[in-house]
Amino acid sequence: MGQGTWKMGERAERRSDEIAALRAGVDLGMTLIDTELPRVLWRRFLSDLSG
């Protein structure tokens, strides 16, 4: 099971909620993240998730 990222990274005011959603999915055991994000935004998310 996995989660998608479509429309994530488009609005700065949603950033913390989007990161929390990705973390929650991983915590629940999701092993697939569909990276619909442009590469630059996805790298920012990965940086935030690890930090």
C-alpha positions as CSV (number, residue, x, y, z in Angstrom):
1,M,0.0,0.0,0.0
2,G,1.2,3.5,-0.7
3,Q,0.3,7.1,-0.9
4,G,0.4,9.7,-3.6
5,T,1.8,13.2,-3.6
6,W,-0.2,14.9,-6.3
7,K,-0.7,18.6,-5.6
8,M,1.7,18.5,-2.6
9,G,4.3,21.3,-2.6
10,E,2.1,23.8,-4.4
11,R,1.1,25.9,-1.4
12,A,3.6,26.9,1.3
13,E,0.9,27.2,4.0
14,R,0.2,23.5,3.6
15,R,3.8,22.3,3.8
16,S,3.8,21.2,7.5
17,D,0.5,19.3,7.0
18,E,1.8,17.6,3.9
19,I,5.0,16.5,5.7
20,A,2.9,15.2,8.6
21,A,0.7,13.2,6.2
22,L,3.8,11.6,4.6
23,R,5.3,10.8,8.0
24,A,2.0,9.3,9.2
25,G,1.8,7.1,6.1
26,V,5.3,5.8,6.7
27,D,4.6,5.2,10.4
28,L,1.5,3.2,9.3
29,G,3.7,0.9,7.2
30,M,3.3,2.4,3.7
31,T,6.3,1.5,1.7
32,L,5.5,3.3,-1.6
33,I,5.3,7.1,-2.1
34,D,4.2,8.1,-5.6
35,T,6.4,11.1,-6.3
36,E,4.3,13.2,-8.6
37,L,6.2,16.2,-7.4
38,P,8.7,17.9,-9.5
39,R,12.2,16.7,-8.6
40,V,13.2,20.0,-6.8
41,L,10.1,20.0,-4.6
42,W,10.5,16.3,-3.8
43,R,14.1,16.8,-2.7
44,R,12.9,19.5,-0.3
45,F,10.3,17.1,1.2
46,L,13.0,14.4,1.7
47,S,15.2,16.9,3.4
48,D,12.4,18.0,5.7
49,L,11.3,14.4,6.4
50,S,14.8,13.4,7.5
51,G,15.4,16.6,9.5
